[in-house]
Amino acid sequence: MRKTSSISLRVPEELAARLDNLSKATDRSRSYLATLAIEEFVAVQEWQVEAIKEGIADADQGRILSHEKAISELETWGSK
């Protein structure tokens, strides 16, 4: 079994009610659903931060396109 850590947070009453409704409808605990939501949020944020770091590293190494070349490339998207 995974080790867990307890956290406490405050959410608007309406959000808590929605979580309660979803919990009942899916036969899952509020804790399970909240953990799932946090995991998904953190994964997206981690991906975005890593992509930004990679972009900055590319720019620092001079691996960039001019604005004109970027627009030219984008204009080909969806045309093939």
C-alpha positions as CSV (number, residue, x, y, z in Angstrom):
1,M,0.0,0.0,0.0
2,R,1.2,3.5,-0.9
3,K,2.2,5.8,2.0
4,T,-0.2,8.7,2.2
5,S,-0.1,12.1,3.8
6,S,-3.1,14.0,5.1
7,I,-3.8,17.6,3.9
8,S,-6.6,19.9,4.8
9,L,-8.0,22.5,2.5
10,R,-11.0,24.8,2.3
11,V,-13.2,24.9,-0.8
12,P,-16.3,26.8,-1.5
13,E,-19.5,25.2,-0.2
14,E,-20.8,24.8,-3.8
15,L,-17.7,22.8,-4.8
16,A,-17.9,20.6,-1.7
17,A,-21.6,19.9,-2.6
18,R,-20.6,19.0,-6.2
19,L,-17.9,16.7,-4.9
20,D,-20.4,15.1,-2.5
21,N,-22.8,14.5,-5.4
22,L,-20.1,13.1,-7.6
23,S,-18.9,10.9,-4.7
24,K,-22.4,9.4,-4.3
25,A,-23.0,9.0,-8.0
26,T,-19.7,7.2,-8.6
27,D,-19.6,5.3,-5.3
28,R,-16.1,6.7,-4.6
29,S,-15.0,8.6,-1.5
30,R,-14.5,12.4,-1.6
31,S,-10.9,11.8,-0.7
32,Y,-10.4,9.4,-3.7
33,L,-12.0,11.9,-6.1
34,A,-10.0,14.9,-4.7
35,T,-6.8,12.9,-4.9
36,L,-7.5,12.0,-8.5
37,A,-8.3,15.7,-9.4
38,I,-5.1,16.9,-7.7
39,E,-3.0,14.2,-9.4
40,E,-4.3,15.2,-12.8
41,F,-3.8,18.9,-12.1
42,V,-0.2,18.4,-10.9
43,A,0.6,16.2,-13.9
44,V,-0.5,18.9,-16.3
45,Q,1.3,21.7,-14.5
46,E,4.5,19.6,-14.3
47,W,4.3,18.9,-18.0
48,Q,3.8,22.6,-18.8
49,V,6.7,23.7,-16.5
50,E,9.0,21.2,-18.1
51,A,8.0,22.3,-21.6
52,I,8.8,25.9,-20.7
53,K,12.2,24.9,-19.3
54,E,13.0,23.0,-22.5
55,G,11.9,26.1,-24.6
56,I,14.1,28.4,-22.5
57,A,17.1,26.0,-22.9
58,D,16.5,25.8,-26.7
59,A,16.4,29.6,-26.8
60,D,19.5,29.9,-24.7
61,Q,21.3,27.6,-27.2
62,G,20.0,29.6,-30.2
63,R,17.6,26.9,-31.3
64,I,14.8,29.3,-32.3
65,L,12.9,30.2,-35.4
66,S,12.3,33.7,-36.6
67,H,8.7,35.0,-36.3
68,E,8.3,34.8,-40.1
69,K,9.5,31.2,-40.2
70,A,7.2,30.2,-37.3
71,I,4.2,31.8,-39.0
72,S,5.1,30.1,-42.3
73,E,5.3,26.7,-40.6
74,L,2.0,27.2,-38.8
75,E,0.2,28.2,-42.0
76,T,1.0,24.7,-43.4
77,W,-0.8,23.0,-40.5
78,G,-4.0,21.4,-41.5
79,S,-3.4,21.9,-45.2
80,K,-2.1,18.4,-45.9
